[in-house]
Amino acid sequence: MSLREERVRRGWSQEELAEASGVSVRTIQRLESGRPAGRATVAALAAALGADPEALADAASGRASAGGPAPEVSFAEALRLGARGWSSFEGRASRSEYWFLVLAAVVLVGAPAALDERLGAFAAVLSLVPLLAVGTRRLRDAGQSPWWQLFLLVPFGFVVIATLMVMRGRVQEVPAVEATRP
């Protein structure tokens, strides 16, 4: 269940959901476009919708549960996620999402490069931030530091990066919250 689907199923507008939950309309718009949500926001929306907060948080983020690896996606879904989060360095990306976006970038840079070197260079520069963003999310999903991408600056460093990018996603260990006594 996505936030948008649940809202539409009830026949509510974004404004009505905002009023019922106490969350701003702009926040609801951000969540429905795939931005991550805070725990308090998810709890308020879940209470207003009468939904499970965990399921709503997973659906709002478009990802698996907070600590689990990112789910594998189709080519079309990878393109959608890439377009939506082209500049987001937060979160996680699955192997399929990363490799589908690399394939799309190769095609989108290669086609203009076949016409003119300058067009290819321009397309490569434009694809730099989205590829670094998805690379950061992918390395985080594999349990590695995003700083490994600096190996792309050295000769044959892509071998190190390719090896890290094919690693399975890891479960993120969430630190236990200790109860405080007054």
Secondary structure, DSSP 4 states (H G I P E B T S, - for coil): --HHHHHHHTT--HHHHHHHHT--HHHHHHHHTT----HHHHHHHHHHHT--HHHHHHHHHTSS-TTSPPPP--HHHHHHHHHHTTT--SS---HHHHHHHHHHHHHHHHHHHHH-HHHHHHHHHHHHHHHHHHHHHHHHHTT--GGGGGGGGSTTHHHHHHHHHTSPP-PPPPPPPPPPP-
